[in-house]
Amino acid sequence: MPYINLKVAGPLSRDQKQKIAKEFAETLERIAGKPKDQTYLVIDEVARENWAQGDRLLG
């Protein structure tokens, strides 16, 4: 049972999340032989003000 935790800076639309879930599940099925219905994905949308690159906040 694959479990994926994806963190992204800023919000995503429902459509974007659906497409991301589809791509991850299909990739794991194709490459690792894991059934799509056994793949779990959690998308954490982190406010850009809470995300930094080096010493610089993104938001």
N, C-alpha and C positions, 0 to 999 in steps of 0.2 A: 504494500500500500504506500505509494509515494505521497509525501506531504511537502508542499511548497509554501514558503512564506515569502511573499514579495512585498518589499517596501518601496513606495514611490513618493517623490516630493510633489505635493499638491494633489488636487482632486482629479479623478477620472470619471468619465461618464459611464452609465450603465452599459452602453454599447461597447465602449472600449474594454471594460472589465470582461464582458462576455467573449469578445474576440481574444483577449489575453488568455482566458481560461481554456478556450477551444485550442489555441495554439500549443499551450503547455501540455494539455492532455493528449493531443494528437502526436506531438513530438515524443513524449514518453512511450506512447503505444508503439510508434514506428521504430524508435531506436532501441528502447529497453524491453519491448514486449509487455508492457504493463497495460492492463485494460483501462480504457478511459473512465469507466465507472468506478474504478478503484483509486483514482487520483484525486487528492484533496488540495485545494489552493486557497490560501488566505491572502487577501490584498490589504495591506496596511497603508492608508493614505496619510502621510505625515505632512503637517503644515510646513510650508517652505521656511517659515520663520524658526522652525525647530530643526532645521537641517543645515549643516555646514559642510563646506569643502575647504579643508585646511583651516585657516583662521577667519574665513569669510562666510557669514550666514547667507543662504540663498534667497531669503525673503526679507 
